[in-house]
Amino acid sequence: MLATSIGHVLPHIARIAQSLGLAVGTAPQVVDLLDERGGRLLHRLFQRLARDLTDAEMEAVRVVTDPPLDGAAMTARLLTAPTLAVELARRGITVEIGVLAEAELWSVYQPVVSLADRSVVAHEALLRGLVDGREVGGGDLFFVAESAGWLNRLDRIGRESAITGAAPWLGSQDLFVNVDPRSIHRPQVCLASTERAADEAGIAPEQLVFEIVESQVIADRGHLVSILEHYRSLGWRVALDDVGAGWSSFSLVSAVRPDVVKLDKRLVQELPDDGARAVVRAVTDLAHRLGAVVVAEGVENEQLAEEVAALGADMGQGWLFGRPVSHEPPVEEPEGRWQPVTR
């Protein structure tokens, strides 16, 4: 039961509760709710209210569970009942969690092409969300998730959405999937559902390339190595994303020994600057010596495509080759897929 003297709040709560499937009874200054699903719908209601109500409104709503039938006893309970703000805090529900719980999530895909012949050889999956009718990019979603303590959950959703969304049309092409190593505590446990999703989707392990962003590499290199070893034990490959200028990039490439090195788009878009050109060539040479292939990100015009190809990049990704889109099955499947350099 929720009670308040603020007139406009209870009708709003009742409408949301009814839309979620809760049984709703109303009386002056009171909304009585019955959840026939063991509390699941009530939890969703609280997530929604965390987003919809102001702090002042949540402080003015009292929450009574299993309310007594006697009027005097009910009055006594209401006087000592926690506020909605306290109840939400007790349940660990924040505005950020409310946003994520209500968001509609899906994956879009950007092509990755061979610079030699411009054929599409892979796709990178990127998470998108619909929040209050507005499309939100993956960067904003993960920022909110980290604030709400939902990073591991959203990262798992992103991995599995990428795989299941690509299953109907991927064919023999490769799929690049972003992953934040901070969200993985025990690889055998945290990645089990991702492994099942790939198996059920019928995507071969060698088609999956998991991207680790350079800026998100965890301080515990031993833990990172254990994650990467688990990936490789499953037949998955590893890409180091957003590799940019600076000696830290060279050290990281050598330590991680990725199958794919993705050049930071900011570095690529500085070309033909002499400094950027020297760094791209040095990173590319190191990657090739370690047996990795190189993808240049942020390729938006022919000049950049020619520059990165001349500097040794194997593949390109950017608006020149295609923007991220929701994907439909192709009419014809392209021939083959790229092969990593043999170590």
C-alpha positions as CSV (number, residue, x, y, z in Angstrom):
1,M,0.0,0.0,0.0
2,L,1.2,3.5,-0.9
3,A,-0.2,6.6,0.8
4,T,0.3,10.3,0.4
5,S,-1.6,13.5,0.7
6,I,-0.2,14.9,-2.6
7,G,-3.2,14.6,-4.9
8,H,-1.5,14.2,-8.3
9,V,0.9,11.4,-7.3
10,L,-1.4,8.5,-6.5
11,P,-3.3,8.6,-9.8
12,H,0.1,8.6,-11.6
13,I,1.2,5.6,-9.5
14,A,-2.1,3.8,-10.1
15,R,-1.8,4.2,-13.9
16,I,1.7,2.9,-14.0
17,A,0.8,0.0,-11.8
18,Q,-2.2,-1.0,-13.9
19,S,0.0,-0.8,-17.1
20,L,2.4,-3.3,-15.5
21,G,-0.3,-5.7,-14.6
22,L,-0.7,-5.1,-10.9
23,A,-4.1,-5.4,-9.2
24,V,-4.9,-1.8,-8.1
25,G,-7.4,-0.6,-5.5
26,T,-7.8,3.1,-4.7
27,A,-9.2,5.0,-1.8
28,P,-8.7,8.7,-0.7
29,Q,-4.9,9.3,-0.3
30,V,-4.2,5.5,-0.7
31,V,-3.3,3.1,-3.5
32,D,-3.6,-0.6,-2.6
33,L,-1.4,-2.9,-4.8
34,L,-1.5,-6.7,-5.2
35,D,1.4,-8.4,-7.1
36,E,0.4,-11.9,-8.1
37,R,3.9,-12.6,-9.4
38,G,5.7,-12.7,-6.1
39,G,6.9,-9.2,-6.1
40,R,8.4,-9.0,-9.6
41,L,5.9,-6.5,-10.9
42,L,6.1,-4.4,-7.8
43,H,9.9,-4.3,-8.3
44,R,9.3,-3.0,-11.8
45,L,6.9,-0.4,-10.5
46,F,9.5,0.9,-8.0
47,Q,12.1,1.0,-10.8
48,R,9.7,3.2,-12.9
49,L,8.8,5.4,-9.9
50,A,12.5,6.1,-9.3
51,R,12.6,7.7,-12.7
52,D,9.2,9.4,-12.7
53,L,8.9,11.0,-9.3
54,T,10.9,13.9,-7.9
55,D,12.9,13.6,-4.6
56,A,10.2,15.6,-2.8
57,E,7.4,13.4,-4.1
58,M,9.2,10.2,-3.1
59,E,9.8,11.6,0.4
60,A,6.0,12.3,0.7
61,V,4.9,8.8,-0.2
62,R,4.6,6.2,2.6
63,V,5.0,2.5,1.9
64,V,3.2,-0.2,3.9
65,T,3.6,-3.9,3.2
66,D,0.9,-6.4,4.3
67,P,-1.3,-3.6,5.7
68,P,-3.5,-4.4,8.6
69,L,-7.3,-4.4,8.1
70,D,-8.0,-2.5,11.3
71,G,-8.3,1.2,10.7
72,A,-6.5,2.3,13.9
73,A,-3.7,-0.2,13.3
74,M,-3.4,1.1,9.8
75,T,-3.1,4.7,11.0
76,A,-0.4,3.6,13.4
77,R,1.5,1.8,10.6
78,L,1.3,4.8,8.3
79,L,2.8,7.0,10.9
80,T,5.9,4.9,11.2
81,A,6.1,3.5,7.6
82,P,9.2,4.2,5.5
83,T,9.0,6.7,2.7
84,L,9.2,5.6,-0.9
85,A,12.7,7.1,-1.0
86,V,13.8,4.9,1.9
87,E,12.2,1.8,0.3
88,L,13.9,2.4,-3.0
89,A,17.3,2.9,-1.2
90,R,16.7,-0.4,0.7
91,R,16.1,-2.2,-2.5
92,G,19.1,-0.6,-4.2
93,I,17.0,1.1,-6.8
94,T,18.3,4.4,-8.3
95,V,17.2,6.7,-11.0
96,E,20.0,5.2,-13.2
97,I,18.7,1.6,-12.6
98,G,15.2,2.8,-13.5
99,V,16.4,4.2,-16.8
100,L,18.2,1.0,-17.7
101,A,15.3,-1.3,-16.5
102,E,12.9,0.6,-18.8
103,A,15.2,0.9,-21.8
104,E,14.7,-1.1,-25.0
105,L,18.1,-2.4,-26.1
106,W,19.3,-3.7,-29.4
107,S,22.4,-3.9,-31.5
108,V,23.4,-2.1,-34.7
109,Y,26.3,-3.2,-36.9
110,Q,29.0,-1.4,-38.8
111,P,30.9,-3.1,-41.6
112,V,34.6,-3.7,-41.5
113,V,36.1,-4.0,-45.0
114,S,39.3,-5.4,-46.6
115,L,41.3,-2.4,-47.8
116,A,42.7,-4.5,-50.6
117,D,39.4,-5.0,-52.4
118,R,36.8,-3.2,-50.2
119,S,34.8,-6.4,-49.6
120,V,33.0,-6.6,-46.3
121,V,34.7,-9.2,-44.1
122,A,33.2,-8.4,-40.7
123,H,30.8,-6.3,-38.7
124,E,31.2,-4.6,-35.3
125,A,28.2,-4.7,-33.0
126,L,27.3,-1.5,-31.2
127,L,24.6,-1.3,-28.4
128,R,21.8,1.2,-28.7
129,G,18.8,1.9,-26.4
130,L,15.5,3.6,-26.5
131,V,14.8,5.7,-23.4
132,D,11.6,7.8,-23.2
133,G,11.3,7.6,-27.0
134,R,14.9,8.9,-27.6
135,E,17.7,6.7,-29.0
136,V,20.7,6.6,-26.8
137,G,24.2,5.5,-27.8
138,G,26.2,2.8,-26.2
139,G,28.6,5.3,-24.5
140,D,25.8,7.0,-22.6
141,L,24.2,3.6,-21.7
142,F,27.5,2.3,-20.2
143,F,28.1,5.6,-18.4
144,V,24.7,5.2,-16.7
145,A,25.3,1.5,-16.0
146,E,28.6,2.2,-14.3
147,S,27.0,4.9,-12.1
148,A,24.3,2.4,-11.2
149,G,26.5,-0.6,-10.5
150,W,25.0,-2.4,-13.6
151,L,28.2,-2.5,-15.7
152,N,28.5,-6.3,-15.6
153,R,24.8,-6.7,-16.4
154,L,24.8,-4.3,-19.3
155,D,28.0,-5.7,-20.7
156,R,26.5,-9.2,-20.7
157,I,23.4,-7.9,-22.4
158,G,25.5,-6.1,-25.0
159,R,27.5,-9.3,-25.8
160,E,24.5,-11.5,-26.1
161,S,22.4,-8.9,-28.1
162,A,25.3,-8.6,-30.6
163,I,25.4,-12.4,-31.1
164,T,21.7,-13.1,-31.3
165,G,21.0,-10.1,-33.5
166,A,23.7,-11.2,-36.0
167,A,22.8,-14.9,-36.2
168,P,20.2,-14.6,-39.0
169,W,22.4,-12.9,-41.5
170,L,26.1,-13.1,-40.5
171,G,26.9,-16.1,-42.7
172,S,30.7,-16.7,-42.7
173,Q,31.7,-13.1,-41.9
174,D,33.2,-12.3,-38.6
175,L,31.6,-10.5,-35.7
176,F,33.4,-7.9,-33.5
177,V,31.8,-7.7,-30.0
178,N,32.8,-5.1,-27.4
179,V,33.6,-6.2,-23.9
180,D,34.7,-4.4,-20.8
181,P,37.1,-6.6,-18.8
182,R,36.1,-4.9,-15.6
183,S,32.7,-6.6,-15.9
184,I,34.2,-10.1,-15.8
185,H,35.2,-11.5,-12.5
186,R,35.4,-15.2,-13.1
187,P,35.5,-15.9,-16.9
188,Q,34.2,-19.4,-16.7
189,V,31.0,-18.1,-14.9
190,C,30.6,-14.6,-16.3
191,L,31.0,-15.7,-20.0
192,A,29.0,-18.9,-19.7
193,S,25.8,-17.3,-21.0
194,T,27.7,-15.6,-23.9
195,E,29.1,-19.0,-24.9
196,R,25.6,-20.5,-24.8
197,A,24.3,-17.6,-26.9
198,A,27.0,-18.2,-29.6
199,D,26.4,-21.9,-29.6
200,E,22.6,-21.5,-29.9
201,A,23.1,-18.9,-32.7
202,G,25.2,-21.3,-34.7
203,I,28.1,-18.8,-34.9
204,A,31.4,-20.6,-35.1
205,P,33.9,-19.7,-32.3
206,E,36.5,-18.5,-34.8
207,Q,34.1,-15.9,-36.2
208,L,33.9,-14.1,-32.8
209,V,36.4,-11.3,-32.1
210,F,36.0,-9.7,-28.7
211,E,37.2,-6.1,-28.5
212,I,38.9,-4.7,-25.4
213,V,39.1,-0.9,-25.3
214,E,42.7,0.2,-24.4
215,S,41.4,2.8,-21.9
216,Q,39.4,0.1,-20.0
217,V,42.2,-2.4,-19.6
218,I,42.2,-3.2,-15.9
219,A,45.2,-2.6,-13.7
220,D,45.5,-6.3,-12.7
221,R,47.3,-7.6,-15.8
222,G,47.2,-11.1,-14.3
223,H,43.4,-11.1,-14.2
224,L,43.3,-9.7,-17.8
225,V,45.5,-12.4,-19.0
226,S,43.2,-15.1,-17.4
227,I,40.2,-13.5,-19.2
228,L,42.0,-13.5,-22.6
229,E,43.2,-17.1,-22.1
230,H,39.6,-18.2,-21.5
231,Y,38.5,-16.4,-24.7
232,R,41.2,-18.2,-26.6
233,S,40.4,-21.6,-25.0
234,L,36.9,-21.2,-26.5
235,G,38.3,-20.5,-29.9
236,W,37.4,-16.8,-29.8
237,R,39.8,-14.1,-30.9
238,V,40.8,-10.8,-29.2
239,A,41.1,-7.3,-30.5
240,L,42.7,-4.4,-28.8
241,D,40.5,-1.3,-29.6
242,D,41.3,2.4,-29.8
243,V,45.1,1.9,-29.9
244,G,46.4,5.5,-30.1
245,A,49.6,7.5,-29.8
246,G,52.0,7.0,-27.0
247,W,54.4,4.3,-25.8
248,S,51.7,2.8,-23.5
249,S,50.0,1.6,-26.6
250,F,53.1,-0.3,-27.8
251,S,53.6,-1.8,-24.3
252,L,50.0,-2.9,-24.2
253,V,50.0,-4.5,-27.7
254,S,53.1,-6.4,-26.7
255,A,51.6,-7.6,-23.4
256,V,48.1,-8.5,-24.8
257,R,49.3,-9.9,-28.1
258,P,45.9,-9.4,-29.7
259,D,44.8,-11.1,-32.9
260,V,43.5,-7.7,-34.1
261,V,44.8,-4.2,-33.5
262,K,42.3,-1.4,-34.1
263,L,43.8,2.0,-34.6
264,D,42.1,4.9,-32.7
265,K,40.0,6.9,-35.1
266,R,41.4,10.2,-33.6
267,L,44.9,9.1,-34.6
268,V,43.7,8.0,-38.1
269,Q,41.9,11.3,-38.7
270,E,45.1,13.2,-37.9
271,L,46.6,11.8,-41.1
272,P,48.5,12.9,-43.2
273,D,50.2,14.6,-40.3
274,D,53.8,13.3,-40.2
275,G,53.6,12.4,-36.5
276,A,50.4,10.5,-36.9
277,R,51.9,8.7,-39.9
278,A,54.9,7.6,-38.0
279,V,52.8,6.3,-35.1
280,V,50.4,4.4,-37.4
281,R,53.3,2.8,-39.3
282,A,55.1,1.8,-36.0
283,V,51.9,0.3,-34.5
284,T,51.2,-1.5,-37.7
285,D,54.7,-2.9,-38.0
286,L,54.6,-4.1,-34.4
287,A,51.1,-5.7,-34.8
288,H,52.2,-7.6,-37.9
289,R,55.4,-8.8,-36.2
290,L,53.1,-10.3,-33.5
291,G,50.9,-11.9,-36.0
292,A,47.9,-9.5,-35.7
293,V,45.9,-7.8,-38.4
294,V,45.3,-4.1,-38.3
295,V,42.0,-2.3,-38.6
296,A,41.9,1.5,-39.1
297,E,38.8,3.1,-37.5
298,G,37.3,6.4,-38.4
299,V,37.9,6.2,-42.2
300,E,35.5,8.7,-43.6
301,N,37.0,9.6,-47.0
302,E,39.1,8.1,-49.8
303,Q,42.2,10.0,-48.8
304,L,42.2,8.4,-45.4
305,A,41.5,5.0,-46.9
306,E,44.5,5.4,-49.2
307,E,46.7,6.7,-46.4
308,V,46.1,3.8,-44.0
309,A,46.4,1.2,-46.7
310,A,49.7,2.7,-47.7
311,L,50.9,2.5,-44.1
312,G,50.1,-1.2,-43.9
313,A,46.6,-1.4,-42.4
314,D,44.7,-4.5,-43.5
315,M,41.1,-3.4,-42.9
316,G,39.1,-0.2,-42.6
317,Q,36.0,0.8,-40.7
318,G,34.2,4.1,-40.9
319,W,31.5,6.1,-42.6
320,L,33.2,5.7,-46.0
321,F,32.3,2.0,-45.9
322,G,29.0,2.2,-44.0
323,R,27.4,3.6,-40.9
324,P,26.0,1.4,-38.0
325,V,22.6,0.1,-39.0
326,S,20.1,-2.5,-37.9
327,H,20.8,-5.5,-40.2
328,E,18.7,-7.6,-42.4
329,P,19.8,-10.9,-44.0
330,P,21.8,-10.2,-47.2
331,V,20.6,-11.5,-50.6
332,E,23.9,-13.1,-51.3
333,E,26.6,-14.1,-48.9
334,P,30.1,-12.5,-49.6
335,E,32.9,-14.9,-50.4
336,G,35.0,-16.1,-47.5
337,R,36.2,-14.1,-44.5
338,W,39.5,-12.6,-43.4
339,Q,42.2,-14.8,-42.0
340,P,44.5,-13.7,-39.2
341,V,48.2,-13.7,-40.0
342,T,49.8,-17.0,-38.9
343,R,52.0,-16.6,-35.9
